[in-house]
Amino acid sequence: MNYLIAFLVVVIGQVVMHLIFPDSPVSRMDVVFGAFFGLLMLWGVTWARAKP
């Protein structure tokens, strides 16, 4: 389950990075920032769902 979540975070992050920087090639920094933004998005979704 955790591996699936991590995979989704990376994929979502890559999509976000490609939308922000469409001309830049995929590098390790893109993966790091992409995963960070993906984690923020995932945390926001889970927090919104947890609210009553």
Sequence and secondary structure as in RCSB ss.txt:
>XXXX:A:sequence
MNYLIAFLVVVIGQVVMHLIFPDSPVSRMDVVFGAFFGLLMLWGVTWARAKP
>XXXX:A:secstr
 HHHHHHHHHHHHHHHHHHH TTS   HHHHHHHHHHHHHHHHHHHHHHH  
